[in-house]
Amino acid sequence: MFRGSERLRNLLMLTPFVSYLRFTLSQIEVWTLISHIFSSILKENPNIDRIIALNKKGFLYNPWILIKFLVRHMGIGFDLSFDCSR
């Protein structure tokens, strides 16, 4: 299977998941970490507060590196994170 279509399938499955999160936990702030190729698909999603779109050469190969960077250098803390890839 083409890797891009697998990522698109993951993205399609992310949409109801994020909607469910927003419905059950209405006070949360939802961020997504996604490839810049697919970021425009989520741009209009009202259940997503912030999109971090990364180039393949960025942190996308190891998203935990980016999360550690955000926590250490930008003072951003996350209470919970989900990996919605396969």
C-alpha positions in Angstrom: 0.0 0.0 0.0 1.2 3.5 -0.8 2.4 5.2 2.4 0.5 8.4 1.6 -2.8 6.6 1.4 -2.1 4.9 4.8 -1.6 8.4 6.3 -4.7 9.7 4.7 -6.7 6.8 6.2 -5.2 7.6 9.6 -6.3 11.2 9.1 -9.8 10.2 8.2 -10.0 8.1 11.4 -8.7 11.0 13.4 -11.7 13.2 12.5 -14.3 11.2 14.5 -11.8 10.6 17.3 -11.2 14.4 17.7 -14.9 15.1 17.5 -15.6 12.6 20.2 -12.9 14.1 22.4 -14.4 17.6 22.0 -17.9 16.2 22.7 -16.9 14.4 25.9 -14.3 16.8 27.2 -15.5 20.2 25.9 -13.0 22.2 27.9 -9.9 20.6 26.3 -7.6 22.3 23.8 -6.8 20.0 20.9 -3.6 20.2 19.0 -2.5 18.0 16.1 0.9 17.2 14.8 0.7 16.3 11.2 2.6 16.3 7.9 2.4 19.6 6.0 1.1 17.6 3.1 -2.2 16.9 4.9 -2.5 19.9 7.1 -4.8 21.8 4.8 -7.4 19.0 5.3 -7.7 19.7 9.0 -7.5 23.5 8.7 -11.3 24.0 8.8 -12.0 21.4 11.5 -13.8 23.2 14.3 -12.7 20.5 16.8 -9.0 21.3 16.4 -7.5 24.3 18.1 -4.0 24.3 16.7 -2.3 22.4 13.9 1.5 21.9 13.9 2.4 21.1 10.3 5.8 19.7 9.8 7.9 19.1 6.8 9.2 15.5 6.4 12.7 16.7 7.2 11.4 18.1 10.5 10.5 16.2 13.6 7.9 14.0 11.9 10.1 10.9 12.1 10.1 11.2 15.8 7.3 13.3 17.2 8.4 12.9 20.8 11.4 15.0 20.0 9.1 17.9 19.0 6.9 17.4 22.1 10.0 17.5 24.4 11.1 20.7 22.6 7.7 22.3 23.1 7.7 21.4 26.8 11.3 22.5 27.5 11.8 25.6 25.4 8.3 27.0 25.0 6.8 26.2 28.3 4.0 24.3 26.7 2.7 21.4 28.8 0.4 18.6 27.7 -1.7 16.6 30.0 -2.4 13.8 27.5 -1.3 12.8 24.0 -2.5 10.2 21.6 -0.7 8.6 18.7 -3.4 8.0 16.1 -1.1 6.4 13.6 -1.2 2.7 13.1 
